[in-house]
Amino acid sequence: MMLRAFIRSGISAAAVLALAMLPVTAQPVSIDPEPFRINLKLDDNTRSVIGAPPRANKSASFGLYFSGVWERVVSADAVDGKPGVYAALTERGTPLRISVETGQTVSKVTIEGPPDIERIGYGFVPSDDERFYSHATGSARLDRRGTALDSRRDSSVVPFALSSRGYGVYLPTEGDFRLDFGTSTDLFTFWAEGATVTFHFYTAPEPAEIIARFTESTGRMGLPPTAQYGVWKHRHNLDALDKIERDTRLLRAYDVASSAYVVDEAWATSSAQLTSTRDTGASTAMAVAELRDAGFNVMADVWPLVRSGTSAFEEAAARQLLVADSTGAPLMMPSPSRPQRDDSSTIDRDSARVALVDFTHPESESWWTNHVAQLARADVNGVILNEVALPDSGLYHGGEAESSLWRTWRQRYVHGTRKAFKDAGMKHPVIAGRAVDAGASRALSLVQSKGWTADFDSTTGLPAAVISAQSAGFAGVPLWTATPTTDSTTVHRSALARWIQFQAFTPSMHLDASYGVESWLADPEMASIIRRYSRLHSSLSTYLWHQYKTAKETGTPVMRPLMLEVPRSANRTDREDQYFLGPDVLVAPITDSTTARRVYLPPGEWMHLWSQDVYPGDMELDVKAPLDEIPVFVRRDRDALSSLLRPLYKRQRKGLASYLERLSLTEPAPPLSADVIQSQAPDSVDSTGEAEPDTTSTTSSSTSVSAPLDSQASVTDSVTAGSLPDVLKNAPTATAKAEVLRSFLVDLEEARLDIIYRKRQGLIAPVAAETLVERIVEIDRTTRLIISIIEA
């Protein structure tokens, strides 16, 4: 009777009617009363995949966390006249109500218990070969089996898991949660905080369809704004406007493709003024004007901090919009370093000059919107939102613990920033952030994963970033990028080259100044790699736009693991260190110091991007990868080649002549000045013994290389005296026949040899000659790709 009374008091007549009218679909969730079990059937009505049969005296069990103890559910009886509603009891007699709702794309199970229940969860025995996929940073593999995701330890995790058996599980919770994929036993368990918890179940024959159903119910990211396309250049320690001028001139002079410039300082938020924290003389307005004149979109780095002694700090403190300490005063922290999460005693009080905005306060979002609006008024195109760990020692609005406030804090931070730009009249601002949870990330235009190092470390370096890039798709984040951070003197040559190549085949390529891009331009081979891959990424914009559009419409990520794109390939190995960029590009990054690797080619025909060699699919292949090449294969069919490769050759151009003319191939790149090389040059030898650029020999190789930055050494006459003008004049169009294009390849080779000869004779500056040769080689490669399209 008590149990019946509990059920009657907790559910309204309207809710009962709604449950009774739920549609029946092909993937129902059902309840087995004894022993209690949640069953979820596949689309073809095969056996249930949730709640495997008992094994070794174990069976799937549902339970709740009550007074520090897990309790098993021992009985569940259907409530008469209430379809999909069950009255349940635990082994200790705790009453529960279970509601089952079956929808077209998602099925939901809601469990309600007494208000003092702390957690509700479920556990079952997976099959022996079952694999689980979810998003987590710093992981060495995609398959999460044998690991756990815990929001109390990592705020970047998402309460969603995809099973290789054809279902997904999502916990739409604002509190803490844990997904345990069998760390201590062979049980898969998941739980969420609260006395009422809803579990979402998705089933579909293909994993991509499960992602589509998950993102349909949680929301999807939109198309990125125009300012977000291209390559982003970051710059730290910007203490004077002349550094902007020198930096942008270097990028343009060395033809490093870059369309956006990120002022990576704590601009505008640490003070109430539009000034850098390092130099009050270089205002944001002046910097933006300088960058816009150079043809860049401008982004600003933002922290959720305000500096003491400013009017913004005084206002926020008076309104109690800042995280407080034990005395109720604002909790002061160093700027812009992140506070210690568990031990606030380590904070250096002498450097504690900033306070953290308490976005758990309901008035904080509107105040923040007004505060950040100054950036929008300064014609900044968007911001990168940094985050800090909410300190355990802080006091928050409402008196709740920081662990239960993180998602609310993040969502108001993101939405308040976006509103600042919208209110200023900017229709499509760039709002990049670190968030990956279903609430905040949907308001972002890009998720930028930070914390990586420009090395080959398996948990913090390139190998882990390749895994994280793919797993972001399991969180419903299709637009992902990574920016490694480390001191420029510690970056090894091969690691930087492999990072840049990987970034070129991600949705957004970022060149971070922290690994010293400028200094590496003194090394001809590294300069060629930086230039080559930044321009390649920019040339992929048409192809990437179509992938962004697909992601917006279906939730399919731009970077796709093999298991997502070819889940049923019979000979597919579990290679997690290669991925698809869209449906037609297969990327196999080099994640160590080697110059070769093994690649799995899915079914179909695949063309090696650099050699144009064609290989049959559904096989493994050993591929050479010199320092300047990343193994990339393109699906060899006419549609794929035309959509991907033709824009690389002819995009808003009539032919090769106008292509070369637009790039101003006869203008050499000016040299790096000696002071730039000496102040930013990396170590001479890395830990692998690989020789690094010799700045002494580089600076003395020619008078042109050692000349000041602003002395443009013109070699136009030398170049135009050779065979290159005739090649440009007679360049065929992209619609020419294959034999005409092959004849053009011969002319290109003659022009290349002519430039090499003139370099040896001292008639052309080395930097200019290398740039010309590199571009001619690129045209040669692209022409061969067009021939492949014609002959496909």
N, C-alpha and C positions, 0 to 999 in steps of 0.2 A: 504493500500500500504506500509506504514512504517513497519507494522508487517511482511508482505511478504518479504520485503527487509532484515529485520533482520534475518529471517529464512534462506534466500538464502545466505547471507554473512557468516553465522555461520556454514554451513555444506558443506563439500566437496563432489564432485561427487563420489569419492571412498567410502566415508562413506555411501552415499545413496545406492550405489550398494551392500555394505556389509549388510546393513539393509534389503535390498530386498531379499537377499539370505539366511536369517536366517531360520533355520529349525522350523517347527511347532511341538509342543509336546503336551502331555496330560495335562500340567499345564500352560495354557497361562495366561499372564497378559494382561488385556484389559483396555481401557479407556472409561468411560461414559462421553460424552461431557456436558450434562445439566441434573441435576447438576453434576459438575465435580466430578469424583470418579475413583480411581484405583481399579480394580477388579482382584482378584486372585482366581482361581478355584482350587478345590481339585482334586486329581487324578481320582476320580470317577465322575467328572464333576457335582458335587452337587453345591449348591448355593455358591456364592462368600463369602470368609471369610475376605477379606479386604474391609472395607467400608460397615458396616451393614446398613440396611434400616433406614430411618429417625425415630427418636423416641423422643417424647416430643419436636417436632419442631427442632430437631438437626439432622444433616446429616454429613456423612463423608466429610471432607473438606481438600483440599490441599492448602498450602499457602507458602509464603516466607517472610523473615524478611528483610524489606527494610526501611532504615532511622529510625530504632527503632520502626517500626510498622509492625504488621503482616497483610498481605493482602491475601484475599481469591481469588482463581481462579474461575472466573465466566463463562468462556467458553474455549472450546478446540476443534479445528477443524482439522480433518485429512488433511494432506498435500497431494495434488494430486500427484500421481506417486511416492510417498515416503512411502511405507508400514511401519507402526510402528512409524511414525513421526507425531507429532501434533503441531499446532500453538495455543498457549494459551494466554489469557489476564487475568490480575487480575482486581479486582473491581476498582483499581485506574489507570488502563490502562497500567500497566507494561507488556511488551511482554516477553514470555517465549517460549522455545522450549523443547518439551518432546519427548524422544526417548524410545521406548519399544523394548527390545531384549529378546526373549524367547529361552532358551537353554535347554539342556537335563537334567541338574541337578540344574541350577539356572536361574532365570529370573531377568532381570535388567531394572530398570527405571531410566533414566538419565534426569535431569532437568537443563537447562542452561538458565541463565538470564543475564541482564546487569552486567558489572564488579563491580558496586558499591553495589550489593546485599550482605548482611552480612551473612544471614543464609537461608537455605531452609529446609522445614519440611513438615510433613503430619500428619493428625489427623483423628481418626475415633472412632466410638462408639463400644466397644467390647460387646460380648454377656454377659448375666448376670452371667453365670457360667464359663466364660473364665478365665484361669490363665496364668500368664506370668513368664518365668524363664530366669534369666540372672545371670552373675557372679558379686558378690560384697562381700567385706569383712565386718565383723562386723554386719552381718544381723542375725536376730533371726529366719528367715524362708526362705524357698526356693521360695515360691510364692511371686513375687514382686508386685502384684497388690496393689495399694494404696501407692506405694513408687516411687522414681525417682532415676535414675543413671545420674550423671553429672560429666563429665571429668574435669570440672573446680574445682571441690571439691575433687575428688578422682581419682588419676591417674591409679588405678588398675582396674577400670571398663572397660568393653569391649562393643563396640557398636553392640551387638547381643542380640536378644530376641527370645525365643522359646515360641510359644503359644500352649495351650492344645488343640486348635482346628485344629492343623495339619499344621502349617506353621511357618517359621522363618524369621526374618528381620535382615539384617546386613547393616551397614553403613561403607564402607571402606574409612575412612577419616583420614587424618593426622592432622586435626584441632580438635577443641573442638566439643562436641556433648552432647545431652541430650535425655534420654529415660524416658518419664513420663508415668507411668502406672496408671494414674488417681488419682493424689494426691489431686487436688482441684475440679475436675469435673469428669464426667464419661467418658471422652475422653482419649484415648491412643494417645499420640503425640510423635513424634521423629523428631529431626532436627540435622543438621550438619552445620558447618561453611563453607562458600564459595559461590561463584556465580554459581558454577557447582557442583552438588551433585548427586551421584549414589546410589540408593537403591537396595540391593540384596534381592530377595524373594526366599525362598525354601519351597516346599510343598512335603509331603510324608505321607503315612498312618500311619507310626510309628515314634515317636519322635527320636529314635535312627538313623533312616535313614535321618532325617533332620540334625542331628549332623554330620552324614557322609558326606552329601552334603556340609554343611558349611565348614568342615575341608578340604574337597577335594579342594575347591576353595581358601582357605586361607593358606593351607599347614599344615602338621602334624609333630609332634615330632617323632624322630627316636627311635630305640631301645637304651636303656641306655648302656653305656660302662660297662665292667665287674667290674671295680673298684667301681661302684655305688651300686652294690648289697650288701646285708647284712645290718648290723646296723652301723650307724655312731655315734661316740662318740665325742662330742665337749668339748673343754677345754678353759676357759677364764683365763686371768691373769697369763699367763705362763711366769714366770720370771726367770726360771732356768731349765737346762736340767734334774736335779735330780727329778723334779716334773713330767716330762714325764715318767721317769723310774718307779717312784712309782705308777703313775696313770695306766700305762699299766700293771704293775704287779698285781695291784688290780683287773683289769678287767679279766685277765687270771686266777688269783687265785680263784676268786669267780665265774668263768665260766660264766661271762656276755658276751654273744655273741656280738662281735664287729669286723667288718672287715675294717672299715675306721676311721681315726682319723683326726679331724678338728682342726687345730691350729687357734683358734678364736681370733686372734689379727689383728691389722692393718699392717700386714706384707707386706713388699716389696713396697707398694705404697705410704706410707707416707714419705719414704726416698728413696734415690738411692741405699741403701745398703741392703743386705740380712740379716737384723737383726730385732729383735723384737723392738717395740717402747718402751718397758719397760726394756729391758736388752740387751745391745750391745754385751754381752759376749756369748749369746746363739744364734748362727747363724742358719739360716734356714737349711743350708746344714747339720749341725750337728744334728738338730732336726729330719730332714727327715731320716738320716741314723739310728738314734736311733729307730725311729718308724718302719722303714722297717725291722730292725733286730728283732723287736717284732712281725712281721707278719702283719702289718697294711698297707693299702693304705693311702696316706697322702693328705689331702686337706688343702688349705689355705684360710683365710678370706681376702677379698679384698674390699677396699673402693676407690671410684673415686677421691681421694684426693692426693695432694703432699705437703710435709712438707717444710716450709720456711727454708732457710739456706742450702738446699741441691742442688746438681748440677741439679737434675731433675727439681726442682722448678725454678732455674735460667734459664734453657733452655726453659721450658714451658712459663715462663713469657716473655722472650725475643721474642718468636714466637707468643705471644698473644693467647695462647691456654688455658688460665685460665679465668674463669668468673671474670669480672671486676666490680669495684665499680664506683661511680659517677665521680671519677677523672680519670678513665681509668686504675688505678693500680689494681692488683689482689685483689679480695674481700676475706679478711682473716676471717676464722671461727675457732671455737674451734675444737679440735681433740679428739676423732672421733665423738663427739656429732653432732646431726643434726641441721642445722641452722633453725631459726624461719622463717616461710614462709612469714608472713605478716609484721613483725616488726623487722627489722635488728638492731634496737637500743638495743635489749635485748642481743645481742652478747657481751660476756665478752672479751673486746679487749686485756686484759692481757693474756688470754688463746687462742687467735686467732692465731693459728700457722700453719694452713693448708689452702690451696686454692682448689677450685673445678675445675676439668677439664671441659672445655667448649667443649663438644662433638658436639655442633652445628657447630663448625669450621670444614671445610672439611679436614684439615690436622691433626686433633686431633686423628683420628682413627689409622693412621699409626704410629704416635708418641707413642700412648698408647700401640700398639702392641709391639714395641721395648722395651718399659718400663717394661711390664709385662713378657716378654720372659725370664727374669732371673728366674722366678719361674719354668717354664718348664725345664730350663736347670738344675735346682736343683732336678730334679726327683719328683716334686710334681705331683700328678695324676690329679689335677683339682682345681677349686676355687669355692667359694661361693661369688657371686657378691652382695654386699650391695648397697643400693641406698640412696640418700638424696633428700629432697624436693628442687627443684630449687628455690632459693630465689627470691622473687619479686623485691628486690632492686638491683639485679645483672644486668649487661649489657652483652648481648650475641652477638655473631658474626651475623652480618646482622641487628642488632638493633631491632629484633622482641621481643615480650613479651614472658615470660617464658611459659605461658599457651599454646602457639602454637608450642613450641619447644620440648615438653617433649618426644614425640615418636621418633623424630629424635635423640635426645640426648641418649635415652635408646638403640636404635638399634645399634648405633655406639659403644657404651660402650660394649654391648654384643658381637657384631661381631668382634670388635677389640681384645677382650680378647680371643675368640676362635681361631682367626688367630695366636695369639702369640704361642699357644700350637701346632697348626698345623705346623707352620713354624719351630718349634723346633723338628719336626719329630714324635710327639705324634699322633697316628692315631685316638684314641678315648678318648679325654680328658673329664673329668667331668666338665661341666659348669652349675652350679646351680645358679639360680637367683630369684628375686622377680617378674619379669615381667610376665604378663598374656596376654598382647595384642598380636594380631595375628602376628605382625611383629617380635618382639623380642623373644617371647617365643618359636618359632619354632627352633631357634638356640640354645636353652638350652637343656640340658639333664634331668633337673629336675627343677620344680618350687617349691621353698621353701617359704611358707607363714610365715611371721614373725610378731611379734607384739602381739602374744597371751600371756595370763597369765596362770600360772598353777593353775587355780581355776575354779569355776563354774559360773563365771560371764556370763550373757546372751549375752553380746555384745563383750567382749574381751577374754572370757575364753573358756572352752571346749565346751559348747553348740553351740557357734557361730562358732568354728572351725569345728565341725561336719557338719554344714550347708555349710560353705565355701568350705570344701573338696568336697562336692557333686556339688556345683555350679561351681567349676573350670572346670568341664566337659562341661558346657555350653559355656565356653570360648575357647574350643578346647584344653584344657590342661589336658591330661590323667595321667601325672606323677606328683603328688602333694604330698607335705608333710608339716607338721607344726612343729615348734619348739617353745614351750612356753619359755618365758624369765621372770624371776623374781628372787629376792634375795632368797638364800636358806633358810634364817631364816624365811621367810614368807610362805613357801609352807606347806600346810596341807597334812597330811598323805593320806587321802582318795582321795584328788584331784590328787596327784601325781600318786597313783595307777591307777586311772581311765584314766589319760592322757597316761600312759605307755601302758595300755591295748588297748586304741584306736589307738595309734601309731603303734602297732604291726600289725594292720589290715589296714594299708595304704601302698601305693607303696614304701615308703622308711621310715624306722624307725630311728629317731634321738634321742639320749640321750644327752640332753644339760646340761653341767656342771653348768649352772646358777641355776638349782634347786637342786644341791648338790647330785648327784647320789652316789658319794663316801661315803658321810656321812650316807646315808640311808642303806648302806651295814651292818651297825652295828645293824640294826633291822632285826632279822631273817625272819619275814614275808615279809617285804619290799624287802629284799635281794632275797627272793624266787620269788617274783613277777617280779623284774627286770630281774633276771636270766631266769625265765620261759618264759617271753614274748619276750625277745630278742632272745632266742634260737628258739622260735616258729616262729618268723618272718623270721629268717634265713632258717628254714626248709620249709617255704612256697615259696622259691625262684623259684622252678620248676613251680609251679602253677602260680606265678606272672609273670614269663617269658612269659608264653602263653598269659597272659592278656596284657603285653606290646606289644607282637607281634600283637594281635588283634587291639590294639589302633593304632599301626603304619599303619595297613592295612585299617582300617575302621573309625578311629577317635573315636571309642567308649571308654569312659573313664574307668579306672580301678575301680574307686569307682563310683557306679551307683545309683542314686536315685530310689525309687520304681516306680515313674512315668515313668522312662526311661526303666526299665526292665520289668515291668508288667503294662503297661498303661491301659489295658482294664479289669483288674480283677474286677469282679462285686462287691465283698465285701471289696475291698481295701479301707482302711481309708487313709486320708491324713497325714500319719505319716512321718514326714520329719526328725526325729531324729534316723532313722535306714536306712541302705543302703546295697547294694550288693557289695561285693568285687569279681569282675568277675561274672560269671553267676551262680556259685554254692555255694557261701558262703554268708550268711545273717548275718550282724553284727548290733547289737542293743546296742550302747554304753550307759553306765551309766553316765549321765551328771549332777548329783547332789549327795547329801550325802546319798541317800537311798541305800538299798540293794535288791531291786526288781523293776521290771518294766513290762509294758504290751508290747507285741511284736505281730506284724502282720506277719503271715506266709502265703506267696503266695501259689497259687495252686501247688499241688504236695505233695510228702512226704518229711518231714524234720527231720533230726536227730540232737539232741542237742549235741554239740561237746564234752561237758564234761561228761555228764551222759550216752550218747548213746541212750537215750530214743527217740522213733520215734513218730512223730505227723502228723496227716493229715493237708493238707494245706487249704488256703482260710479261715482262721480263726484267731482270736486273742487269745493270751495265756498269762497268768501271769507267769513270770519267776523269780525265785530267783537268786540273784546275790551277793554272799558274796564278801568281799573285794578283793579276789584273782581271781575272775571270771568275765568275760565280756560275756553277752549272745551272743552266736554264734551258728548258725544252718547251717548244710550242707545238700544240696540236696541229698536225699537218692535214688540214682540209681547207678548201677554198674560202669558206665563210670565216673560219678562225684566222687564217692568214690575212685575209682582206681587212677584217675588223681591227686586228691588232697591229699588223706590220705596215699596212699602207699609210696610216697616219704618221708613222715614224719617217716615212720617205716623202710623203706629199701631204702636208697639212697646211691649208691656206696658202699653197704655193703652186705655181704653174709647172715647175720642173726643177731640175737640179741647179740650173743657173741662178734662178731667183733664190733658191735655198742657200747656196753658197754666198750669194751677194748679201742676203739678209744677215748672215752671220759675220760679215766683214772679214772674210778669211785672209785678206791681204794686210790686215792690221795686226801687228805683233802685240803680244802681252808685255807690258812693262815689267821690269824686274822687281823683286823684293828689295827693299833698302837693307843695308847692312845692319842697322839697329833693330829692325824687325826680326831678322834672322837670328841675331845674337841673343835677343831677349826672349824669343819664343821657341828656339830650336829644341827638339826633343833629345833624349839621351843618345849617345853615339852607338851604344850596343845594348840590345835587349837581353832578357834572361835566357833566350834560346841561342844566343851567340850570333844572331842575324845582324849583319852590318846595317847601321842606320845612316842616314844621309850625312855626308861629310860637308859641313857648312863652310869649311875653309876652302876646299877645292871648288865648291859650288860658287862661292862669291868671287873667286878669282878666275873662273873659267873664261870670262869675257868682260870687256869693259861695260857691255850692256847690262850684264847681270848685277854688277856691283854699283851701277849708277843709282842716284837717288830716285825715289818713287815717282816724282813728278817730271822726270825727264823721259818723255815718250820717244824711244829710238825708232824712227820710221824706216822700215825696209820695204815700203811699197814699191819703189822703183826697182829694187832688186828682184822682187817677186814678179812684177808685171813684165820684166824683161825675159822671163822664161816661158815655158809652155803652158803654164796654168791658165792665162787668159783665154787661150784657144780652147782649152778643155771646158771652161765655164761657158764660153760662147756657144759651143756646139753640144752642150749637155742635152740629152733627150728628155722628153716628158715621161711621167709615170705610166702613160698609156702606150708607150713605144713597144714594138715587138721585142721578143727575147733576144734575137740576133743583134738588134741595134744596141740593146743594153750591154750585151757581151762585148761589142766593139768599144763601147764607152769604158768598160773596165780596163781595156788595154791603154786607153788615153790616160786614165787615172794613174795607172802604174808608172807611166812615163813621167807624169807630173811629180809623183812622189820621189822618183829617183833623181829628178832634176833639183828638187829642193834639198835632198840629202847631199848632193854634190855641192851646191852653193853653200850649205852650212859648213862643209869641210874646207871650202876655200875662204871662209870667213866673210862671205858676202851677205849672209843672213844671220842675225843673232840666234843663238841656240834655242832660247825660249820660244821665239817666233817660229823657227823651223819645226820644233817638236809639236807645237800647236797645229801648224799647217798639215804636217804629216798625219797627226792623229785624226784630224777632221777628214782628210782624204781617205784614210783607212775606214772611217765610219761610213763615208759615202759608198765606198766599195762594198762594205758589208750590207748596207741597206739595199744597194742595187741588186745584189745577189738574192736578197730576200724577195724583192719584187719579181725577179725571175722565177723564184720558187712559187710565188702566187700564180704567175702566168701558167706555169707547167703543172700545177697541182691538179 
